């Protein structure tokens, strides 16, 4: 579960710290009170596109999202372990956006690409609102749910690894075939040039 959301210098908010506990959490307030700031910051921490004007003038906007599930899902744990990003206990997502619009992303203190941050974010949190992303529309989610329902998560990993090996071998074979074709063309060119030399009577000189 999400346990803490820390926001600094984001739009009109200088400092925001939200603590969450097991059970249902409701954030209420009048229109314009800043409820959407937390949701927007959370979306950015999960990999959404950032605009330059979201950062307060003369500052950077770090956004941190710790998720303290002590027993992460198999898919998330495998994803983190595969990329050497796993840690004991908490899973911490951090995004820093500069006033110039540049962005840096971190998972458990390690720098990652925005695509990695977005991919992990889809495993952690769903944001259900109008025109927003929902994980049920993602094909990878369909596969994970089907594998989990069938009790075939281990078998799915074996198949994934086998496919990866096949794909790498196929790419190597294609590269070798391309090199062979280039070699054949070069040999034919040399044979043609040799025949031209022989026709001129200068072969072997």
C-alpha positions in Angstrom: 0.0 0.0 0.0 1.0 3.6 -0.4 2.3 4.9 2.9 3.7 8.4 2.2 3.7 11.1 -0.4 6.3 13.8 -0.2 6.0 16.8 -2.5 8.3 19.9 -2.7 7.9 23.1 -4.8 5.2 21.7 -7.0 2.9 24.3 -8.6 1.5 26.4 -5.7 2.6 23.9 -3.0 5.9 24.5 -1.3 5.8 21.5 1.0 3.2 18.6 1.1 3.6 15.5 3.2 0.8 13.0 3.3 0.7 9.9 5.5 -1.5 6.9 4.6 -2.6 4.0 6.7 -4.4 0.7 6.1 -8.0 1.1 5.1 -9.8 3.8 3.2 -8.4 7.3 3.0 -10.5 10.3 1.8 -9.0 13.7 1.0 -11.7 16.4 1.1 -11.8 20.2 0.7 -13.3 23.1 -1.1 -12.7 23.7 -4.8 -9.3 25.2 -5.2 -7.9 23.9 -1.9 -5.3 21.9 -3.8 -6.6 18.3 -3.7 -5.7 17.7 -7.3 -2.1 18.8 -6.6 -1.5 15.5 -4.7 -3.0 13.4 -7.5 -1.0 15.3 -10.2 2.2 14.8 -8.2 1.5 11.1 -7.7 0.9 10.7 -11.4 4.2 12.3 -12.2 5.9 10.0 -9.7 4.4 7.1 -11.6 5.9 8.4 -14.9 3.5 10.9 -16.4 4.8 13.6 -18.7 6.0 16.7 -16.9 5.5 20.3 -18.0 8.0 23.1 -17.1 5.5 25.4 -15.4 4.6 22.9 -12.7 7.8 23.8 -10.8 7.8 26.8 -8.5 10.0 29.7 -9.7 13.7 29.2 -8.8 13.3 25.7 -7.4 13.3 22.0 -8.3 10.3 19.7 -7.6 11.2 16.4 -6.0 8.3 14.0 -5.5 8.8 10.8 -3.5 6.4 7.9 -3.1 7.3 5.1 -0.7 5.2 1.9 -1.0 5.9 -0.2 2.1 4.3 -3.5 1.1 6.6 -6.0 2.8 5.5 -8.8 0.5 5.4 -7.4 -3.1 3.5 -9.2 -5.8 5.4 -11.8 -7.8 5.3 -9.7 -11.0 6.6 -6.6 -9.2 9.3 -8.5 -7.2 10.5 -10.2 -10.4 10.5 -6.9 -12.3 12.7 -5.3 -9.6 15.0 -8.2 -9.1 15.5 -8.6 -12.9 16.8 -5.0 -13.0 18.7 -5.2 -9.8 16.4 -2.6 -8.2 14.9 -4.7 -5.4 15.2 -3.7 -1.7 13.9 -5.2 1.5 10.6 -3.8 2.6 9.8 -0.4 1.0 9.8 0.3 -2.7 10.6 4.0 -3.1 9.8 5.9 -6.3 11.3 9.4 -6.7 11.1 12.0 -9.5 12.9 15.3 -9.6 11.8 17.9 -12.2 13.9 21.0 -12.7 12.7 24.5 -13.5 14.1 24.0 -17.0 11.8 21.0 -17.6 14.5 18.3 -17.2 13.5 15.2 -15.2 15.3 12.5 -13.3 13.7 9.3 -12.1 14.8 6.9 -9.3 13.6 3.6 -8.0 15.0 2.6 -4.5 17.7 5.2 -4.9 18.9 3.9 -8.3 18.6 6.1 -11.4 16.2 4.7 -14.0 14.5 5.8 -17.2 11.1 7.3 -17.2 9.8 4.3 -19.1 11.0 2.1 -16.2 9.3 4.3 -13.7 6.1 4.2 -15.7 6.2 0.4 -16.1 6.7 -0.2 -12.3 4.1 2.5 -11.5 1.5 0.5 -13.4 2.1 -2.4 -11.1 1.8 -0.4 -8.0 -1.1 2.1 -8.3 -4.2 2.6 -10.4 -5.6 6.1 -10.9 -9.3 5.8 -11.9 -10.6 9.1 -13.2 -12.0 10.4 -16.5 -9.6 10.0 -19.4 -6.9 8.6 -17.1 -4.9 5.4 -17.5 -6.4 2.2 -16.1 -4.3 -1.0 -15.8 -7.2 -3.2 -17.0 -6.7 -1.7 -20.5 -3.0 -2.8 -20.6 -2.4 -6.1 -22.3 0.4 -7.0 -19.9 -2.1 -6.8 -17.0 -4.4 -9.2 -18.9 -1.5 -11.7 -19.1 -0.5 -11.3 -15.4 -4.1 -11.8 -14.2 -4.6 -14.8 -16.4 -1.3 -16.4 -15.3 -2.2 -15.7 -11.7 -5.7 -17.2 -12.0 -4.3 -20.3 -13.7 -1.5 -20.7 -11.2 0.9 -20.5 -14.1 3.1 -17.6 -13.1 6.2 -19.8 -12.9 5.5 -21.5 -16.2 4.9 -18.0 -17.7 8.4 -16.9 -16.5 9.9 -20.1 -18.1 8.2 -19.3 -21.4 9.3 -15.7 -21.3 12.9 -16.6 -20.7 12.8 -19.2 -23.5 11.3 -16.7 -25.9 14.0 -14.2 -24.9 16.7 -16.8 -25.7 15.0 -17.6 -29.0 14.7 -14.0 -30.0 18.4 -13.4 -29.2 19.4 -16.4 -31.3 17.2 -15.3 -34.2 18.8 -11.9 -34.1 22.3 -13.5 -34.1 21.3 -15.8 -37.1 20.0 -12.8 -39.0 23.2 -10.9 -38.4 25.3 -13.9 -39.6 23.1 -14.3 -42.7 23.5 -10.6 -43.5 27.3 -10.9 -43.1 27.2 -13.9 -45.4 25.3 -12.1 -48.0 27.7 -9.2 -47.9 30.6 -11.6 -48.2 29.0 -13.3 -51.3 28.6 -9.9 -52.9 32.2 -9.0 -52.2 33.4 -12.3 -53.7 31.3 -11.8 -56.8 32.8 -8.3 -57.2 36.3 -9.6 -56.9 35.6 -12.4 -59.5 34.3 -9.8 -61.9 37.3 -7.6 -61.4 39.6 -10.6 -62.0 37.8 -11.4 -65.2 38.3 -7.8 -66.3 42.0 -8.1 -65.6 42.2 -11.4 -67.5 40.5 -9.8 -70.5 43.1 -7.1 -70.5 45.9 -9.7 -70.4 47.3 -8.4 -67.1 46.2 -11.3 -64.8 49.0 -12.6 -62.6 51.3 -9.7 -63.4 
